[in-house]
Amino acid sequence: MEQNTQGFVAVIDDDPQMRSLLVDHLELTHYKVKAFADGLEAMKFLLGSSPEASQIELVVTDLRMPGMDGLSVLRQLKPQRPHLPVIIMTAHASVESAIEGLRKGAFDYIVKPFKLAEISHAVDRAVSYGRLQRQNKTLATELKKNWTRNEIVGKSAAIQTIFDLIERVAPAQSNILITGESGTGKEVVAKAIHNQSPRSKKPFVAINCTAIPEALLESELFGHAKGAFTGAHERKKGLFEEAEGGTLFLDEIGDLDLALQAKLLRVLQERKIKPVGDTQMKDIDVRIVAATHKDLKKAIQEGNFREDLFYRLAVIPIVVPPLRHRQEDIPLLTQHFLNKYAVLNNKLVTGFSFEAIQKLMIMPWSGNVRELENLVERLVVLTRHAVIQANEIPSSDEKNHESFYGENTQDSPTLEELEKRYIQSVLEKTGGKKEKAAHILGINRRTLYRKQKDYGLVTDADSESEPDTTE
C-alpha cells in the first residue's frame, strides 16, 4: 500500500522501550508520531482542541497500563471521535480482552511480541480505513446538501448555475434548447425542468430523433389516421398527443430531417398538429424541450438546420458542461453511482479509496457522466473488495473499458449496414418486386428507390426505368 508522508499516529504505551521502538519504526515508514506514557495523558491531548490533535489518524495503544488502560481509552475515545481507528496491543494472556475491544469498536489488535512488518501492515490498513470512513462521511454529508436535485449531482459553479436556471425556467411555458456533449446528462436536465414545473403531474415524453427511421418519425410525432397508409388499421396517437399537458423532450433535434423541421416549426407557431392522413387540425398544449450535441448555428450555415426553427426552440438556451470542466463533481457523482449500483447488484461495496478517487479525478472522461456511471457500475459488479482500490481502475495506457468495448464491437454492423442488408433481404424475398418490398418495409416506392441509390443497390439500367424522385 502506498505510504502517505502526512500520516499522524498516536502511540500509547507505559513501556519506554516498546514505545521508543514503535516511534522509531513508524517514523522510518514515513509516519509522524505523538507518543504518550499513559492513557490519561493521551486522552487529554486527543480530546483537546489543538490543531495537532485533530490531525491524528490512528491510535495504537497498549492494553495493560496503570491508571487508564487501553479499553478505557477506547471507551472514552469512540463517542467523541468515532472515525478515528484504534489498534490494541496485547500479550497472549490478554487476547480475550483484546477481542472484547474489537466488539467495542477497535479496528484491530496485535499480539506481543510482533514482527515490525506486522505492525506496519496493521497501521497502513487502519490509516487507510480511517481516511475512507471520513471521506465517505464527507461525501454523504455533501450529497445531503443542495448538491443533488432530480438526479443532477454536483457542487461545481457550472452545475450550480444550471440548478439556478432550472428553478427560474421551470415555471415558464417557453421552449428550451439544451446543448452539450454526448453523455453530459441533457435528458436529466430536461426531466428536472419538467418535475419542477406546473406540468409535473402530466406526462414527460422523450424521443430520440435519430432512433426512429425517417419514414416513421412523422407518424411517431404527430400520429396517423386510420387508413392513412398500408398497415394503418386504426388511429394512432402521436407523441405530441401523448404528452398533452406535459413536456415533450426532443433529443438530438439537430438530426431532424429538413422536411420535418418545417412541420415542427408550423406546430410550434400554431400550437396545432395534423396527424398523417387526417384532414383535421388538433389543438395541443405541450411544452417543448429539445437537446442536441451538435453546433446548430454551424448547421444553419451549412443549410442543415432551419434558422427560424432554431430561434423558436432556443428561447431559453441551457449549456451542460462536460465532466472534464467540473472535476470537483466527480467524487460526489462517484459516490452517488456507487450507492445506486451497490443496492441494485446487492453488493457490499462501501466506497472508493482516496487514491482511487484521485485517479478518477484526472481521467479525461470523453464520454462524460455516462462514461463515469458505466465505469462505476462495472467496478461495483467486478470488485472483490468493500473498498474499490486505484489498481482496479483502468488507466489510459491500459486496456480500459472503452477499448474493451471497442474491441468487442468492432465487427458489429452500423445501422446503415443493417438497413442495407434488410432492404436486400426483402427485395430477394419479393423477387425484386419493388412495390411489394416497399409495402413490407413500410415506406413508399420512391423512398425505397432513393435508399437503393444511396446504398448502391441499383444499376444505371434500373435508374432509367424508375420515376424521377425529386419532390
C-alpha positions, 0 to 999 in steps of 0.5 A: 500500500502506498505510504502517505508522508502526512500520516499522524499516529498516536502511540500509547504505551507505559513501556519506554522501550516498546514505545521508543521502538514503535516511534522509531519504526513508524517514523522510518515508514514515513509516519509522524508520531505523538507518543504518550506514557499513559492513557490519561495523558493521551486522552487529554491531548486527543480530546483537546482542541489543538490543531495537532490533535485533530490531525491524528489518524490512528491510535495504537495503544497498549492494553495493560497500563496503570491508571487508564488502560487501553479499553478505557481509552477506547471507551472514552475515545469512540463517542467523541471521535468515532472515525478515528481507528484504534489498534490494541496491543496485547500479550497472549494472556490478554487476547480475550480482552483484546477481542472484547475491544474489537466488539467495542469498536477497535479496528484491530489488535496485535499480539506481543511480541510482533514482527515490525512488518506486522505492525506496519501492515496493521497501521497502513490498513487502519490509516487507510480505513480511517481516511475512507470512513471520513471521506465517505462521511464527507461525501454523504454529508455533501450529497445531503446538501443542495448538491443533488436535485432530480438526479443532477449531482454536483457542487461545481459553479457550472452545475450550480448555475444550471440548478439556478436556471432550472428553478427560474425556467421551470415555471415558464411555458417557453421552449428550451434548447439544451446543448452539450456533449454526448453523455453530459446528462441533457435528458436529466436536465430536461426531466428536472425542468419538467418535475419542477414545473406546473406540468409535473403531474402530466406526462414527460415524453422523450424521443430520440430523433435519430432512433426512429427511421425517417419514414416513421418519425412523422407518424411517431410525432404527430400520429396517423389516421386510420387508413392513412397508409398500408398497415394503418388499421386504426388511429394512432396517437402521436407523441405530441398527443401523448404528452398533452399537458406535459413536456415533450423532450426532443433529443438530438433535434439537430438530426431532424430531417429538413422536411420535418423541421418545417412541420415542427416549426408550423406546430410550434407557431400554431400550437396545432398538429395534423396527424398523417392522413387526417384532414383535421387540425388538433389543438395541443398544449405541450411544452417543448424541450429539445437537446442536441450535441451538435453546433446548430448555428454551424448547421444553419450555415451549412443549410442543415438546420432551419434558422427560424426553427432554431430561434423558436426552440432556443428561447431559453438556451441551457449549456451542460458542461462536460465532466472534464470542466467540473472535476470537483463533481466527480467524487460526489457523482462517484459516490452517488453511482456507487450507492445506486449500483451497490443496492441494485447488484446487492453488493457490499461495496462501501466506497472508493479509496482516496487514491482511487478517487484521485485517479478518477479525478484526472481521467479525461472522461470523453464520454462524460457522466455516462462514461463515469456511471458505466465505469462505476457500475462495472467496478461495483459488479467486478470488485472483490473488495468493500473498498474499490482500490486505484489498481482496479481502475483502468488507466489510459495506457491500459486496456480500459473499458472503452477499448474493451468495448471497442474491441468487442464491437468492432465487427458489429454492423452500423445501422446503415449496414443493417438497413442495407442488408434488410432492404436486400433481404426483402427485395430477394424475398419479393423477387425484386418486386419493388412495390411489394418490398416497399409495402413490407418495409413500410415506406413508399416506392420512391423512398425505397428507390432513393435508399437503393441509390444511396446504398448502391443497390441499383444499376444505371439500367434500373435508374432509367426505368424508375420515376424521377424522385425529386419532390 
